[in-house]
Amino acid sequence: MQYQPTLESVSQHPVPTWFHNAKLGIFIHWGLYSVPAWAPNSGDLGEVIESGNWADWFTVNAYAEWYANTYRIPGSPTQRHHFATYGHGHAYRDFVGPFNEGAEQWDPGSWADLFKEVGARYVVLTTKHHDGFLLWPSRTPNPYLEGYHTRRDLCGDLAQAVRGRGLTMAYYYSGGVDWSFAPQVIRSRMDLRAACPQSPEYVAYADAHWRELVDRYETAILWNDIGWPRHHNTNQLFADYYNAMPDGLVNNRFGQHFDASGATQLAPVHHDFTTPEYQQYDSIQEQKWESCRGIGASFGYNSQEGVDQYLSAEALIHSFIDIVSKNGNLLINVGPTADGRIPPMQAERLRSLGTWLTGNGEAIFDSRPWRTAEGSTDGGVDVRYTTRDEDLYAILMDSPGSREFVINGLVASPEARATVLADGTEATLNQTEQGLAFRTDSPMDGAPAHAIRISPAPEPAAS
């Protein structure tokens, strides 16, 4: 269809099948903040959101990509680190030279090889974060900071490498915060209300950038962040985008803003999917969603993070399975160093997920949520469900502890067959009052989770 620049028209855009099927994306936060690569280890944002305690978050911000803001907060750990390391006269813009030098050494093919290896289906690169620095030499340069962009076309070089491996390329753009246009320091969520530049000059600047990312790089997603200028007609942007790329998507952060209490609100702006950050939903969502988070507590590379801050391989795999069972995708972030290396511990976590997917990916990719997301065995092991075609996938989140176990509340037909995906072992089924009993020769141990295909799909027991 031909989309018109109205909310009614763009709201008819369907979520494309590729995004439903993809499940796993790689987020990349790479920019000037990768040079200092520093933030205090103060916990992840999900903990702050859950507790509601925002009082000190911006002062002790664990997001290294917020360095340009945090180092300007008097007395903050980041400011103390900056002065001790670089001196009082060192401005954030002075990181442009070192970053450009480091980026010349970067091999985009090595990233794309890793992403392909671990089973990711799409990649989202931060083209401009809140500091305003551009990761491509744009046709619309920054009017206030000359040369405030990469010499090398990082957006184009990564797109070529990613697409060359059969993956989908998309881009992030910070539309709601740009400290090169609105440099006021953000100390609280209330400050975010005034942080979005509203001038006609900025509206034209940001709009031109999104259109360039569409026209020049054919971004598969408009992955915006922290809102958008209030008086801009986003429906025109969305209609033009969908007409150019019918299988593209728009996230929900064009409508993100903050009310008088500092609470996050969403304006009635069209979106294809929601984006909880360091969080995930407790139940199946009718609308498609994508959970984004870092492997540690920061998106940008933070040299202070170690094993205590990073997700374990088991926690990463369990989180991913849970998200998929509830109609979500996982956009897991890597934070490269200034010279374009993905830290070994981050790569190791991704490879652990990829290893699990090698044996169990059938239960994940191209699947859909079942009637319920969660279940359990008679031994108390949590189960997550997905479905594809006529099959049900029961994913045990631990070893069942025995080669005989029951998944509670399932009712299978007499002709049902079950297979442990990782090793292809067939399981013998027996219907009981409690649920579906399994007996298998597979040890079902040594992995964080174990997927079983049941065909045809059972029914949930009547409650």
C-alpha positions as CSV (number, residue, x, y, z in Angstrom):
1,M,0.0,0.0,0.0
2,Q,1.0,3.7,-0.3
3,Y,1.3,5.2,3.1
4,Q,0.0,8.7,3.8
5,P,1.5,11.1,6.4
6,T,-1.2,10.5,9.0
7,L,-1.3,8.4,12.2
8,E,-4.2,6.4,10.8
9,S,-2.3,5.5,7.7
10,V,1.1,4.6,9.2
11,S,-0.6,2.7,12.0
12,Q,-1.7,0.2,9.4
13,H,1.9,-0.9,8.8
14,P,2.3,-4.6,9.8
15,V,5.4,-5.9,11.7
16,P,7.3,-7.6,9.0
17,T,7.8,-11.4,9.2
18,W,11.6,-11.1,9.2
19,F,11.5,-9.3,12.5
20,H,9.1,-11.8,14.1
21,N,11.5,-14.6,12.9
22,A,14.8,-13.0,13.7
23,K,14.7,-13.2,17.6
24,L,18.4,-12.2,18.1
25,G,20.0,-8.9,17.2
26,I,23.3,-7.3,18.1
27,F,23.4,-3.7,19.4
28,I,26.7,-1.8,19.0
29,H,27.6,1.3,21.1
30,W,30.8,2.7,19.6
31,G,31.9,6.3,19.6
32,L,34.0,8.9,21.3
33,Y,33.0,7.5,24.7
34,S,34.9,4.4,23.7
35,V,38.2,6.3,24.2
36,P,37.9,7.1,27.9
37,A,35.8,3.9,28.3
38,W,35.0,4.6,31.9
39,A,32.0,4.7,34.3
40,P,31.6,3.6,37.9
41,N,30.2,0.2,38.6
42,S,26.9,1.4,40.1
43,G,24.5,-1.3,38.9
44,D,22.3,-1.6,35.9
45,L,19.4,0.5,34.8
46,G,16.9,-2.3,35.3
47,E,17.6,-2.2,39.0
48,V,17.1,1.5,39.1
49,I,13.8,1.3,37.2
50,E,12.5,-1.5,39.5
51,S,13.4,0.3,42.7
52,G,12.3,3.8,41.4
53,N,15.4,5.3,43.1
54,W,16.7,7.8,40.5
55,A,18.1,10.2,43.0
56,D,21.8,9.6,42.2
57,W,21.6,7.7,38.9
58,F,23.0,10.5,36.7
59,T,25.8,11.3,39.1
60,V,27.0,7.7,39.3
61,N,25.8,6.7,35.8
62,A,27.0,3.2,34.9
63,Y,26.5,4.0,31.2
64,A,30.0,4.7,29.8
65,E,28.3,6.2,26.7
66,W,27.0,9.0,28.9
67,Y,30.6,10.1,29.7
68,A,30.1,13.5,28.0
69,N,27.3,14.3,30.5
70,T,28.6,12.6,33.6
71,Y,32.1,14.1,33.6
72,R,30.5,17.6,33.7
73,I,28.6,16.8,36.9
74,P,30.6,18.4,39.8
75,G,32.0,15.8,42.1
76,S,30.9,12.8,40.1
77,P,33.2,9.8,40.0
78,T,33.5,10.2,36.3
79,Q,34.6,13.9,36.7
80,R,37.2,12.9,39.2
81,H,38.5,10.2,36.9
82,H,38.5,12.6,33.9
83,F,40.5,15.3,35.8
84,A,43.0,12.7,37.2
85,T,43.5,11.0,33.8
86,Y,43.3,13.8,31.3
87,G,43.5,17.1,33.2
88,H,41.1,20.0,33.7
89,G,41.8,21.4,30.2
90,H,40.9,18.3,28.3
91,A,37.5,18.6,26.5
92,Y,35.3,15.8,25.4
93,R,35.8,16.8,21.8
94,D,39.5,16.1,22.2
95,F,38.6,12.4,21.9
96,V,37.8,12.9,18.2
97,G,41.4,12.5,17.0
98,P,42.1,9.3,19.0
99,F,38.8,7.7,18.0
100,N,39.4,8.4,14.3
101,E,42.9,7.0,14.5
102,G,41.6,3.8,16.2
103,A,38.7,3.4,13.7
104,E,41.3,3.2,10.9
105,Q,42.5,-0.1,12.4
106,W,39.0,-1.6,12.6
107,D,38.1,-4.7,10.7
108,P,34.3,-4.8,10.2
109,G,34.5,-8.3,8.7
110,S,35.7,-9.7,12.1
111,W,32.6,-8.3,13.8
112,A,30.3,-9.6,11.1
113,D,31.9,-13.0,11.3
114,L,31.3,-13.1,15.1
115,F,27.7,-12.0,14.8
116,K,27.0,-14.6,12.1
117,E,28.7,-17.3,14.2
118,V,26.6,-16.7,17.3
119,G,23.3,-16.8,15.3
120,A,22.3,-13.2,15.2
121,R,19.9,-12.2,12.4
122,Y,20.3,-8.4,12.5
123,V,22.6,-5.7,13.7
124,V,21.9,-2.1,15.0
125,L,24.7,0.4,15.1
126,T,24.6,3.7,17.1
127,T,25.2,6.3,14.3
128,K,24.8,9.2,16.7
129,H,24.6,9.0,20.5
130,H,23.7,11.8,22.8
131,D,27.1,13.4,22.4
132,G,26.1,14.3,18.8
133,F,29.2,12.7,17.2
134,L,28.4,11.1,13.9
135,L,29.8,7.7,12.8
136,W,29.6,8.6,9.1
137,P,30.7,11.7,7.1
138,S,27.2,13.0,6.7
139,R,26.0,15.3,3.9
140,T,24.5,17.3,6.8
141,P,27.5,18.1,9.1
142,N,27.2,19.5,12.6
143,P,26.8,23.3,12.3
144,Y,28.4,24.0,15.7
145,L,31.4,21.5,15.8
146,E,33.5,21.3,12.6
147,G,34.7,17.9,11.8
148,Y,32.5,16.3,14.5
149,H,32.2,13.0,12.7
150,T,34.3,10.0,11.7
151,R,36.7,10.3,8.7
152,R,35.9,6.7,7.8
153,D,32.4,5.7,6.8
154,L,31.7,3.3,9.7
155,C,28.0,3.0,8.9
156,G,28.7,2.0,5.3
157,D,31.6,-0.3,6.0
158,L,29.7,-2.3,8.6
159,A,26.6,-2.5,6.4
160,Q,28.7,-4.0,3.6
161,A,30.2,-6.6,6.0
162,V,27.0,-7.5,7.7
163,R,24.9,-7.8,4.6
164,G,27.7,-9.8,3.0
165,R,27.1,-12.5,5.7
166,G,23.4,-12.5,5.1
167,L,22.4,-10.4,8.1
168,T,20.1,-7.4,8.2
169,M,21.6,-3.9,9.0
170,A,19.8,-1.2,11.0
171,Y,20.7,2.0,12.7
172,Y,20.2,3.8,16.0
173,Y,20.0,7.6,16.2
174,S,19.6,9.7,19.3
175,G,16.8,12.1,18.2
176,G,15.8,13.4,21.6
177,V,19.2,14.3,23.1
178,D,22.1,16.0,21.4
179,W,24.5,17.8,23.6
180,S,26.1,19.6,20.7
181,F,22.8,21.5,20.2
182,A,21.5,21.5,23.8
183,P,24.6,21.3,26.1
184,Q,22.9,21.6,29.5
185,V,24.0,19.0,32.0
186,I,21.4,16.3,32.9
187,R,21.4,15.7,36.6
188,S,17.9,14.2,36.9
189,R,15.0,12.8,35.0
190,M,13.3,16.2,35.3
191,D,16.3,17.7,33.3
192,L,15.5,15.3,30.5
193,R,12.2,17.3,29.9
194,A,14.3,20.2,28.6
195,A,17.1,18.2,27.0
196,C,15.5,17.7,23.6
197,P,16.4,20.5,21.2
198,Q,13.3,22.0,19.7
199,S,14.7,24.6,17.3
200,P,13.7,24.4,13.6
201,E,17.4,24.1,12.9
202,Y,17.7,20.9,14.9
203,V,14.4,19.5,13.5
204,A,15.8,19.9,10.0
205,Y,19.2,18.5,11.0
206,A,17.8,15.3,12.7
207,D,15.2,14.7,10.0
208,A,17.9,15.0,7.3
209,H,20.0,12.4,9.1
210,W,17.3,9.9,9.4
211,R,16.5,10.4,5.7
212,E,20.1,10.0,4.8
213,L,20.3,6.7,6.8
214,V,17.3,5.5,4.8
215,D,18.4,6.7,1.4
216,R,22.1,6.0,1.7
217,Y,22.2,2.9,3.9
218,E,18.6,1.5,3.7
219,T,18.3,1.0,7.4
220,A,15.9,-1.8,8.3
221,I,14.8,0.0,11.5
222,L,14.4,3.6,12.6
223,W,15.8,2.9,16.1
224,N,15.3,6.2,17.7
225,D,16.1,7.2,21.3
226,I,14.7,9.5,24.0
227,G,12.0,11.2,22.0
228,W,11.9,13.6,19.1
229,P,11.3,17.4,18.7
230,R,7.6,18.0,19.6
231,H,6.7,20.0,16.5
232,H,8.1,17.7,13.9
233,N,5.6,15.7,11.7
234,T,6.9,12.2,12.4
235,N,4.1,10.7,10.3
236,Q,5.6,12.3,7.2
237,L,9.0,10.7,8.1
238,F,7.3,7.3,8.7
239,A,5.2,7.3,5.6
240,D,8.2,8.2,3.4
241,Y,10.2,5.5,5.1
242,Y,7.5,2.8,4.7
243,N,6.9,3.7,1.1
244,A,10.6,3.3,0.4
245,M,11.1,0.2,2.7
246,P,7.8,-1.6,3.3
247,D,9.6,-4.2,5.5
248,G,11.2,-1.5,7.7
249,L,10.3,-0.9,11.3
250,V,9.9,2.1,13.7
251,N,10.6,1.7,17.4
252,N,8.5,3.3,20.1
253,R,11.1,5.9,21.3
254,F,10.0,8.7,18.9
255,G,7.2,9.3,21.4
256,Q,9.2,9.0,24.6
257,H,9.1,11.9,27.0
258,F,9.0,12.7,30.7
259,D,6.2,14.2,32.7
260,A,6.4,16.7,35.6
261,S,7.4,13.9,38.0
262,G,10.1,12.7,35.7
263,A,8.2,9.5,34.8
264,T,8.5,8.1,31.3
265,Q,5.5,8.6,29.1
266,L,4.7,7.6,25.5
267,A,3.0,10.1,23.3
268,P,0.5,8.9,20.7
269,V,3.2,8.4,18.1
270,H,3.1,5.4,15.8
271,H,5.5,2.5,16.5
272,D,5.9,-1.1,15.4
273,F,7.4,-2.5,18.6
274,T,8.3,-1.5,22.1
275,T,11.8,-1.5,23.6
276,P,12.2,-2.2,27.4
277,E,15.7,-1.5,28.5
278,Y,17.4,-3.9,30.9
279,Q,13.9,-5.3,31.5
280,Q,11.6,-7.9,30.0
281,Y,7.9,-8.6,30.3
282,D,6.4,-11.1,32.6
283,S,3.8,-12.5,30.2
284,I,3.2,-12.9,26.5
285,Q,2.7,-9.5,24.8
286,E,0.3,-9.1,21.9
287,Q,2.5,-6.4,20.4
288,K,6.0,-7.3,19.2
289,W,8.7,-6.1,21.6
290,E,12.5,-6.1,21.8
291,S,14.5,-6.1,25.0
292,C,17.8,-4.3,24.8
293,R,20.7,-4.5,27.2
294,G,24.4,-4.8,27.5
295,I,26.3,-7.9,28.5
296,G,27.4,-5.8,31.5
297,A,25.7,-2.8,33.0
298,S,27.0,-0.4,30.3
299,F,26.3,-0.2,26.6
300,G,29.5,1.6,25.7
301,Y,32.8,-0.2,26.6
302,N,33.6,0.3,30.3
303,S,37.1,-0.7,31.2
304,Q,36.0,-1.0,34.9
305,E,33.6,-3.9,34.2
306,G,34.6,-7.5,34.8
307,V,33.1,-10.8,35.4
308,D,31.1,-9.5,38.4
309,Q,29.3,-7.0,36.1
310,Y,28.8,-9.3,33.1
311,L,25.9,-11.7,32.6
312,S,26.9,-15.3,33.0
313,A,26.4,-17.4,29.9
314,E,23.5,-19.2,31.7
315,A,21.8,-16.0,32.7
316,L,22.1,-14.7,29.1
317,I,20.7,-17.9,27.6
318,H,17.8,-18.1,30.1
319,S,16.9,-14.4,29.6
320,F,16.9,-14.9,25.8
321,I,14.6,-18.0,26.0
322,D,12.2,-16.2,28.3
323,I,12.0,-13.2,26.0
324,V,11.3,-15.3,22.9
325,S,8.6,-17.2,24.7
326,K,6.8,-14.0,25.3
327,N,6.9,-12.6,21.7
328,G,10.1,-10.6,22.1
329,N,13.5,-10.3,20.5
330,L,16.7,-9.8,22.3
331,L,19.0,-6.9,21.1
332,I,22.1,-7.8,23.0
333,N,24.8,-5.1,23.0
334,V,28.5,-5.2,22.5
335,G,30.7,-2.2,23.4
336,P,33.9,-2.2,21.3
337,T,37.1,-0.6,22.3
338,A,38.2,2.7,20.6
339,D,40.2,0.7,18.0
340,G,37.3,-1.5,17.1
341,R,38.0,-4.7,19.1
342,I,35.1,-6.5,20.8
343,P,36.4,-7.3,24.4
344,P,37.1,-11.0,24.8
345,M,34.7,-11.5,27.6
346,Q,31.8,-10.0,25.6
347,A,32.7,-12.2,22.6
348,E,32.9,-15.3,24.9
349,R,29.4,-14.6,26.3
350,L,28.0,-14.3,22.7
351,R,29.7,-17.5,21.6
352,S,28.2,-19.4,24.6
353,L,24.8,-18.3,23.4
354,G,25.7,-19.3,19.8
355,T,26.8,-22.7,21.0
356,W,23.5,-23.3,22.7
357,L,21.6,-22.1,19.6
358,T,23.6,-24.5,17.4
359,G,21.8,-27.4,19.0
360,N,18.6,-25.7,20.0
361,G,17.9,-22.9,17.6
362,E,15.0,-24.8,16.0
363,A,13.0,-24.0,19.1
364,I,13.9,-20.3,18.8
365,F,14.2,-19.0,15.2
366,D,11.0,-18.6,13.2
367,S,9.0,-19.6,16.2
368,R,5.9,-17.9,17.8
369,P,4.6,-17.7,21.3
370,W,2.3,-20.6,22.4
371,R,-0.9,-20.2,24.3
372,T,1.1,-19.8,27.5
373,A,4.8,-19.0,28.0
374,E,5.7,-20.7,31.2
375,G,5.4,-24.2,32.7
376,S,7.2,-26.5,35.0
377,T,8.2,-30.2,35.5
378,D,7.3,-32.4,38.4
379,G,10.8,-31.8,39.7
380,G,10.3,-28.0,39.8
381,V,12.3,-27.1,36.7
382,D,11.0,-24.1,34.9
383,V,9.8,-24.6,31.3
384,R,9.3,-22.1,28.5
385,Y,7.2,-22.8,25.4
386,T,7.5,-21.8,21.8
387,T,5.6,-23.1,18.7
388,R,6.3,-23.4,15.0
389,D,4.2,-25.0,12.3
390,E,2.5,-28.0,14.1
391,D,5.1,-28.4,16.7
392,L,5.5,-27.3,20.3
393,Y,8.9,-26.7,21.8
394,A,9.3,-27.2,25.6
395,I,12.5,-25.7,26.8
396,L,13.6,-26.9,30.2
397,M,15.7,-24.2,32.0
398,D,17.8,-26.7,33.8
399,S,18.6,-30.4,33.7
400,P,15.4,-32.4,34.6
401,G,17.6,-34.4,37.1
402,S,16.3,-37.7,35.8
403,R,15.7,-39.5,32.6
404,E,12.1,-39.8,33.6
405,F,10.1,-36.6,34.2
406,V,6.7,-35.0,33.7
407,I,5.9,-31.6,32.2
408,N,2.9,-30.5,34.1
409,G,-0.3,-29.5,32.4
410,L,0.3,-30.9,28.9
411,V,-2.2,-33.1,27.1
412,A,-0.8,-34.9,24.0
413,S,-2.5,-37.0,21.3
414,P,-1.6,-40.7,21.2
415,E,0.4,-40.2,18.0
416,A,2.6,-37.4,19.5
417,R,6.4,-37.9,19.3
418,A,9.1,-36.0,21.2
419,T,12.7,-35.4,20.3
420,V,15.5,-33.8,22.4
421,L,16.9,-31.3,19.9
422,A,20.5,-31.1,21.0
423,D,21.3,-34.8,20.3
424,G,18.3,-36.0,18.4
425,T,17.3,-38.6,21.0
426,E,13.6,-39.7,20.8
427,A,11.7,-39.7,24.1
428,T,8.9,-42.1,25.0
429,L,5.7,-40.3,26.0
430,N,3.0,-41.3,28.5
431,Q,-0.1,-39.2,29.3
432,T,-0.7,-38.9,33.1
433,E,-3.2,-37.0,35.1
434,Q,-0.4,-34.6,36.1
435,G,0.8,-34.0,32.6
436,L,3.0,-35.4,29.9
437,A,5.6,-37.9,31.1
438,F,8.9,-38.3,29.3
439,R,11.4,-41.1,29.4
440,T,14.6,-40.5,27.4
441,D,18.1,-42.0,27.0
442,S,19.4,-38.4,26.6
443,P,21.4,-37.3,29.7
444,M,20.0,-33.7,29.2
445,D,22.8,-32.2,31.2
446,G,25.8,-30.0,30.6
447,A,23.9,-27.1,29.1
448,P,21.9,-24.2,30.6
449,A,18.7,-25.3,28.9
450,H,17.3,-28.2,27.0
451,A,14.7,-28.0,24.1
452,I,12.3,-30.8,23.3
453,R,10.2,-30.8,20.1
454,I,6.7,-32.4,20.6
455,S,4.8,-33.1,17.4
456,P,2.0,-32.6,16.9
457,A,1.7,-29.9,19.6
458,P,-0.1,-30.9,22.8
459,E,-2.9,-28.9,24.3
460,P,-2.8,-27.2,27.7
461,A,-4.8,-29.1,30.3
462,A,-8.2,-27.6,31.1
463,S,-8.0,-25.5,34.2
